[in-house]
Amino acid sequence: MIADEMRTRLAELNPTRLDVIDESESHRGHAGWREGGESHFRIRMASPAFAGLGRVQRHRLVHETLGDIVPRIHALALELAES
């Protein structure tokens, strides 16, 4: 499962909070939706790795950490905070 892969990779950032939410079903019929889900995700995460980073830098760090997962999904919403 993609969500499990995301959790495993994001664990490298030592999160104090990590929620990976598959929101695919709420996008049924919209662009990028596919049967079985795993197309639209929301990540809520707090990590000391975000200390001193701006919003864009935090997003880039998460995208880099997820690597080849990002092109396999349609949408990724990020809610990131320093812990």
MODELLER restraints for C-alpha pairs under 7 A, 6 or more apart:
rsr = mdl.restraints
at = mdl.atoms
rsr.add(forms.Gaussian(group=physical.xy_distance, feature=features.Distance(at['CA:2:A'], at['CA:38:A']), mean=6.62, stdev=0.5))
rsr.add(forms.Gaussian(group=physical.xy_distance, feature=features.Distance(at['CA:3:A'], at['CA:20:A']), mean=6.27, stdev=0.5))
rsr.add(forms.Gaussian(group=physical.xy_distance, feature=features.Distance(at['CA:6:A'], at['CA:66:A']), mean=6.35, stdev=0.5))
rsr.add(forms.Gaussian(group=physical.xy_distance, feature=features.Distance(at['CA:9:A'], at['CA:65:A']), mean=6.36, stdev=0.5))
rsr.add(forms.Gaussian(group=physical.xy_distance, feature=features.Distance(at['CA:9:A'], at['CA:66:A']), mean=6.16, stdev=0.5))
rsr.add(forms.Gaussian(group=physical.xy_distance, feature=features.Distance(at['CA:10:A'], at['CA:65:A']), mean=6.53, stdev=0.5))
rsr.add(forms.Gaussian(group=physical.xy_distance, feature=features.Distance(at['CA:13:A'], at['CA:47:A']), mean=6.57, stdev=0.5))
rsr.add(forms.Gaussian(group=physical.xy_distance, feature=features.Distance(at['CA:13:A'], at['CA:49:A']), mean=5.91, stdev=0.5))
rsr.add(forms.Gaussian(group=physical.xy_distance, feature=features.Distance(at['CA:14:A'], at['CA:47:A']), mean=6.17, stdev=0.5))
rsr.add(forms.Gaussian(group=physical.xy_distance, feature=features.Distance(at['CA:15:A'], at['CA:45:A']), mean=6.60, stdev=0.5))
rsr.add(forms.Gaussian(group=physical.xy_distance, feature=features.Distance(at['CA:15:A'], at['CA:46:A']), mean=5.57, stdev=0.5))
rsr.add(forms.Gaussian(group=physical.xy_distance, feature=features.Distance(at['CA:15:A'], at['CA:47:A']), mean=4.28, stdev=0.5))
rsr.add(forms.Gaussian(group=physical.xy_distance, feature=features.Distance(at['CA:16:A'], at['CA:46:A']), mean=5.58, stdev=0.5))
rsr.add(forms.Gaussian(group=physical.xy_distance, feature=features.Distance(at['CA:16:A'], at['CA:47:A']), mean=5.56, stdev=0.5))
rsr.add(forms.Gaussian(group=physical.xy_distance, feature=features.Distance(at['CA:16:A'], at['CA:83:A']), mean=6.72, stdev=0.5))
rsr.add(forms.Gaussian(group=physical.xy_distance, feature=features.Distance(at['CA:17:A'], at['CA:45:A']), mean=5.17, stdev=0.5))
rsr.add(forms.Gaussian(group=physical.xy_distance, feature=features.Distance(at['CA:17:A'], at['CA:46:A']), mean=5.02, stdev=0.5))
rsr.add(forms.Gaussian(group=physical.xy_distance, feature=features.Distance(at['CA:18:A'], at['CA:44:A']), mean=5.80, stdev=0.5))
rsr.add(forms.Gaussian(group=physical.xy_distance, feature=features.Distance(at['CA:18:A'], at['CA:45:A']), mean=4.52, stdev=0.5))
rsr.add(forms.Gaussian(group=physical.xy_distance, feature=features.Distance(at['CA:18:A'], at['CA:46:A']), mean=6.74, stdev=0.5))
rsr.add(forms.Gaussian(group=physical.xy_distance, feature=features.Distance(at['CA:19:A'], at['CA:43:A']), mean=5.63, stdev=0.5))
rsr.add(forms.Gaussian(group=physical.xy_distance, feature=features.Distance(at['CA:19:A'], at['CA:44:A']), mean=5.05, stdev=0.5))
rsr.add(forms.Gaussian(group=physical.xy_distance, feature=features.Distance(at['CA:19:A'], at['CA:45:A']), mean=6.36, stdev=0.5))
rsr.add(forms.Gaussian(group=physical.xy_distance, feature=features.Distance(at['CA:20:A'], at['CA:41:A']), mean=6.97, stdev=0.5))
rsr.add(forms.Gaussian(group=physical.xy_distance, feature=features.Distance(at['CA:20:A'], at['CA:42:A']), mean=5.99, stdev=0.5))
rsr.add(forms.Gaussian(group=physical.xy_distance, feature=features.Distance(at['CA:20:A'], at['CA:43:A']), mean=4.71, stdev=0.5))
rsr.add(forms.Gaussian(group=physical.xy_distance, feature=features.Distance(at['CA:20:A'], at['CA:44:A']), mean=6.67, stdev=0.5))
rsr.add(forms.Gaussian(group=physical.xy_distance, feature=features.Distance(at['CA:21:A'], at['CA:41:A']), mean=5.57, stdev=0.5))
rsr.add(forms.Gaussian(group=physical.xy_distance, feature=features.Distance(at['CA:21:A'], at['CA:42:A']), mean=5.11, stdev=0.5))
rsr.add(forms.Gaussian(group=physical.xy_distance, feature=features.Distance(at['CA:21:A'], at['CA:43:A']), mean=6.28, stdev=0.5))
rsr.add(forms.Gaussian(group=physical.xy_distance, feature=features.Distance(at['CA:22:A'], at['CA:38:A']), mean=6.19, stdev=0.5))
rsr.add(forms.Gaussian(group=physical.xy_distance, feature=features.Distance(at['CA:22:A'], at['CA:40:A']), mean=6.06, stdev=0.5))
rsr.add(forms.Gaussian(group=physical.xy_distance, feature=features.Distance(at['CA:22:A'], at['CA:41:A']), mean=4.66, stdev=0.5))
rsr.add(forms.Gaussian(group=physical.xy_distance, feature=features.Distance(at['CA:22:A'], at['CA:42:A']), mean=6.61, stdev=0.5))
rsr.add(forms.Gaussian(group=physical.xy_distance, feature=features.Distance(at['CA:23:A'], at['CA:40:A']), mean=5.32, stdev=0.5))
rsr.add(forms.Gaussian(group=physical.xy_distance, feature=features.Distance(at['CA:23:A'], at['CA:41:A']), mean=5.39, stdev=0.5))
rsr.add(forms.Gaussian(group=physical.xy_distance, feature=features.Distance(at['CA:23:A'], at['CA:42:A']), mean=6.85, stdev=0.5))
rsr.add(forms.Gaussian(group=physical.xy_distance, feature=features.Distance(at['CA:24:A'], at['CA:33:A']), mean=6.57, stdev=0.5))
rsr.add(forms.Gaussian(group=physical.xy_distance, feature=features.Distance(at['CA:24:A'], at['CA:37:A']), mean=5.08, stdev=0.5))
rsr.add(forms.Gaussian(group=physical.xy_distance, feature=features.Distance(at['CA:24:A'], at['CA:38:A']), mean=6.09, stdev=0.5))
rsr.add(forms.Gaussian(group=physical.xy_distance, feature=features.Distance(at['CA:24:A'], at['CA:39:A']), mean=5.53, stdev=0.5))
rsr.add(forms.Gaussian(group=physical.xy_distance, feature=features.Distance(at['CA:24:A'], at['CA:40:A']), mean=4.60, stdev=0.5))
rsr.add(forms.Gaussian(group=physical.xy_distance, feature=features.Distance(at['CA:24:A'], at['CA:41:A']), mean=6.88, stdev=0.5))
rsr.add(forms.Gaussian(group=physical.xy_distance, feature=features.Distance(at['CA:25:A'], at['CA:37:A']), mean=6.41, stdev=0.5))
rsr.add(forms.Gaussian(group=physical.xy_distance, feature=features.Distance(at['CA:27:A'], at['CA:33:A']), mean=6.26, stdev=0.5))
rsr.add(forms.Gaussian(group=physical.xy_distance, feature=features.Distance(at['CA:32:A'], at['CA:39:A']), mean=6.63, stdev=0.5))
rsr.add(forms.Gaussian(group=physical.xy_distance, feature=features.Distance(at['CA:32:A'], at['CA:74:A']), mean=5.39, stdev=0.5))
rsr.add(forms.Gaussian(group=physical.xy_distance, feature=features.Distance(at['CA:33:A'], at['CA:39:A']), mean=5.84, stdev=0.5))
rsr.add(forms.Gaussian(group=physical.xy_distance, feature=features.Distance(at['CA:38:A'], at['CA:73:A']), mean=6.90, stdev=0.5))
rsr.add(forms.Gaussian(group=physical.xy_distance, feature=features.Distance(at['CA:39:A'], at['CA:73:A']), mean=4.78, stdev=0.5))
rsr.add(forms.Gaussian(group=physical.xy_distance, feature=features.Distance(at['CA:39:A'], at['CA:74:A']), mean=5.11, stdev=0.5))
rsr.add(forms.Gaussian(group=physical.xy_distance, feature=features.Distance(at['CA:39:A'], at['CA:75:A']), mean=6.51, stdev=0.5))
rsr.add(forms.Gaussian(group=physical.xy_distance, feature=features.Distance(at['CA:40:A'], at['CA:73:A']), mean=6.56, stdev=0.5))
rsr.add(forms.Gaussian(group=physical.xy_distance, feature=features.Distance(at['CA:40:A'], at['CA:74:A']), mean=5.82, stdev=0.5))
rsr.add(forms.Gaussian(group=physical.xy_distance, feature=features.Distance(at['CA:40:A'], at['CA:75:A']), mean=4.65, stdev=0.5))
rsr.add(forms.Gaussian(group=physical.xy_distance, feature=features.Distance(at['CA:40:A'], at['CA:76:A']), mean=6.03, stdev=0.5))
rsr.add(forms.Gaussian(group=physical.xy_distance, feature=features.Distance(at['CA:41:A'], at['CA:75:A']), mean=6.19, stdev=0.5))
rsr.add(forms.Gaussian(group=physical.xy_distance, feature=features.Distance(at['CA:41:A'], at['CA:76:A']), mean=4.93, stdev=0.5))
rsr.add(forms.Gaussian(group=physical.xy_distance, feature=features.Distance(at['CA:41:A'], at['CA:77:A']), mean=6.28, stdev=0.5))
rsr.add(forms.Gaussian(group=physical.xy_distance, feature=features.Distance(at['CA:42:A'], at['CA:76:A']), mean=5.69, stdev=0.5))
rsr.add(forms.Gaussian(group=physical.xy_distance, feature=features.Distance(at['CA:42:A'], at['CA:77:A']), mean=4.55, stdev=0.5))
rsr.add(forms.Gaussian(group=physical.xy_distance, feature=features.Distance(at['CA:42:A'], at['CA:78:A']), mean=5.87, stdev=0.5))
rsr.add(forms.Gaussian(group=physical.xy_distance, feature=features.Distance(at['CA:43:A'], at['CA:77:A']), mean=6.28, stdev=0.5))
rsr.add(forms.Gaussian(group=physical.xy_distance, feature=features.Distance(at['CA:43:A'], at['CA:78:A']), mean=5.04, stdev=0.5))
rsr.add(forms.Gaussian(group=physical.xy_distance, feature=features.Distance(at['CA:43:A'], at['CA:79:A']), mean=6.12, stdev=0.5))
rsr.add(forms.Gaussian(group=physical.xy_distance, feature=features.Distance(at['CA:44:A'], at['CA:78:A']), mean=6.22, stdev=0.5))
rsr.add(forms.Gaussian(group=physical.xy_distance, feature=features.Distance(at['CA:44:A'], at['CA:79:A']), mean=4.72, stdev=0.5))
rsr.add(forms.Gaussian(group=physical.xy_distance, feature=features.Distance(at['CA:44:A'], at['CA:80:A']), mean=5.97, stdev=0.5))
rsr.add(forms.Gaussian(group=physical.xy_distance, feature=features.Distance(at['CA:45:A'], at['CA:79:A']), mean=6.33, stdev=0.5))
rsr.add(forms.Gaussian(group=physical.xy_distance, feature=features.Distance(at['CA:45:A'], at['CA:80:A']), mean=5.00, stdev=0.5))
rsr.add(forms.Gaussian(group=physical.xy_distance, feature=features.Distance(at['CA:45:A'], at['CA:81:A']), mean=6.33, stdev=0.5))
rsr.add(forms.Gaussian(group=physical.xy_distance, feature=features.Distance(at['CA:46:A'], at['CA:80:A']), mean=5.75, stdev=0.5))
rsr.add(forms.Gaussian(group=physical.xy_distance, feature=features.Distance(at['CA:46:A'], at['CA:81:A']), mean=4.55, stdev=0.5))
rsr.add(forms.Gaussian(group=physical.xy_distance, feature=features.Distance(at['CA:46:A'], at['CA:82:A']), mean=5.32, stdev=0.5))
rsr.add(forms.Gaussian(group=physical.xy_distance, feature=features.Distance(at['CA:46:A'], at['CA:83:A']), mean=5.34, stdev=0.5))
rsr.add(forms.Gaussian(group=physical.xy_distance, feature=features.Distance(at['CA:47:A'], at['CA:81:A']), mean=6.62, stdev=0.5))
rsr.add(forms.Gaussian(group=physical.xy_distance, feature=features.Distance(at['CA:47:A'], at['CA:82:A']), mean=5.24, stdev=0.5))
rsr.add(forms.Gaussian(group=physical.xy_distance, feature=features.Distance(at['CA:47:A'], at['CA:83:A']), mean=5.00, stdev=0.5))
rsr.add(forms.Gaussian(group=physical.xy_distance, feature=features.Distance(at['CA:48:A'], at['CA:82:A']), mean=5.54, stdev=0.5))
rsr.add(forms.Gaussian(group=physical.xy_distance, feature=features.Distance(at['CA:48:A'], at['CA:83:A']), mean=5.04, stdev=0.5))
rsr.add(forms.Gaussian(group=physical.xy_distance, feature=features.Distance(at['CA:50:A'], at['CA:58:A']), mean=5.98, stdev=0.5))
rsr.add(forms.Gaussian(group=physical.xy_distance, feature=features.Distance(at['CA:50:A'], at['CA:81:A']), mean=6.84, stdev=0.5))
rsr.add(forms.Gaussian(group=physical.xy_distance, feature=features.Distance(at['CA:50:A'], at['CA:82:A']), mean=5.05, stdev=0.5))
rsr.add(forms.Gaussian(group=physical.xy_distance, feature=features.Distance(at['CA:51:A'], at['CA:82:A']), mean=5.48, stdev=0.5))
rsr.add(forms.Gaussian(group=physical.xy_distance, feature=features.Distance(at['CA:63:A'], at['CA:70:A']), mean=6.90, stdev=0.5))
